[in-house]
Amino acid sequence: MTETIMACVGSMLAMTLTAAGSSYAVYKIASAQAEEESRIRDSSEEHLLGAGGRKIIMTSAYRQMAPIIIASVLAIYGLIMAVIFASSIGNLSMERASALPFAGAIVGFSGLFAGIGMGRYGAHAAKAVAINPAYFGRSLIVMVYFEALALYGMIIGIIVQSH
């Protein structure tokens, strides 16, 4: 019974913290993109006027969705760990079960901090890409580095729960 509770605590830590990091990143990036889009739409610069006097939005849908999709993957790492913990509930010893909350905390906090970094960077990157679309590839590379931090946390969590 105690082993099951420890597995549930590890799953809860992994899922909630990675989801919090992912949602923070998505919120910051999406709000910065919406702010830049409204700034471009409201600007009175003549080169933004298209046919019929309509203003052209400078970023494509792909450029707006790619950072949000990358940030959303953080929550999947917590879900993967919860599935791993749930599959090991039947054959847990007390020593192995005591490692599950720590493994969940490792994965959760790495996902949370990666999401915070991704959100803070992504908000500034969204503004830079709206000004100069050539920065899009560079900004995605840095977003992938933040994603790698969460992935390394998941790998360490798998190692901790397996020993």
N, C-alpha and C positions, 0 to 999 in steps of 0.2 A: 504494500500500500504506500509506504513512504517513497519507494522507488518511482511509482507512478506520479506522485506529487512533484518530485524533483524533476521528472521529465516534463511535466506540465509547466513548471516554473521556467525551465530552460526554453521551452517552446514559446512561452509568453514573452520572455525577455527578447528573444530573437525576433519574433514577429512584430511586436509593438515598437521596439526601438528602430528597427530598419524601416518600418512603415512611417514612423515619425520623421526620420531623415529624408526619406523619399518624398513625403508630402511637403516638407519644408522646401526642398530643392525645386519641386514642381511649382509651388506657390511663388517663390522668388523669381524664377525664370519666366513664368507666364505673366506675372504682373509687370515685370520689366519690359517684356515684349509688347504687352498691351499699352503700356505707357509710351513706348517709342512709336508704336503704330498710331496712337492718337496724336502724338506730337507731330509726326510727319503729315498726318491727315489735316491737322489744324494749321500747319505752317502756310504762309502766304508766298512761298517761293514759286516763281513762275515755271521753273524746270520740272516741277512735279505735276503740272497740269497736263492731262492727256486729252484725247479727243472729246469734244463736248464739254470741256471745262472740268471734267472729273479728275480728281487727284489719284495718282498711281502710288500704291503701296510698294515699297522697294524690296521687301523680303518675300520670298515664296513660301508656300505652305510647308515644304520640306525643311527649309531653314528654320521655321518656327517650331516644327514638331520634333526634330531630331534631338535637341537637348532635353526635351521633356520625356521622350522615350528612354533616353539614356538614364535619366534620373529615376524613372519608374522602375528600372531593373533592380534598384537597391532593395525594394520590398520583396522581390522574388528570392533574394538570398535568405531572408528570414523564414520565408515559407519553406524553402528547401531544407533548412535546418530543422524546422518543426516536423517535417515528414520523416527525416532521419531519426529524430528523437522518438516519434510515435512508432516507427518500425522496430525500435529496440526495446520497447517497454516489456515485452514478454520474457526476455532473458537478461535482465539486469541484476547484477550484484549490487550490494550497498556501496561498495567502493566505486564502481563504475557509475552508479546513479548519482553519486555526490559530485561528479564532474559535469553533469549536464547543465545545472544552472550557471556554472562558470563558462561553459562553452557557449550557452545562449547569450550570456552577457558580453562575451568577446565579439560574437557576431553582431549583436544588437548595437553595441557602442561603436564598432567600426562602421556599421551602416549609418548610424546617426551622425557621426562626425564627418563621414564622407558626404552625406547629404547636406550638412551645414556648409562644408567647403564648396560643394558643387553649386549650391544655391547662391552663395555669396559671389562666387566667380561667374556663374552663369548669368546673373543679373547684369553684371558689367559687360560680359561678353555679348549679351543680346543687344545692348546699346551700341557697342562697337561694330557689330555686324550690320546693324541698321544704318550706320554711317558709312561703313566701307565693307561690302560683302566679301572682300578678299580675306577677311579675318575669320571666316566661317570654319575653314578647315583647321586652322590653328586652335580655335576655341574648342572644337570637338576633340582634338588630341588631349587637351588639358582635362576635359570632362572625362575622358577615358582613363586618365591617370587617377582621378578621384574614384572612379568605378573600380579600378584595380586595388585601391586601398580596402574597399569593402570586400572584394574577392579574396584578398589575402587574409582578412579577418575570418571569412568563412572557412578557408583552408585550415587556419589555425584552430578554429572551433571544431572542425571534423577531427583533427589530430587529437585535440584534448578529449573529446567524447569517446574516441576509440581506445584510449589507454586507461 
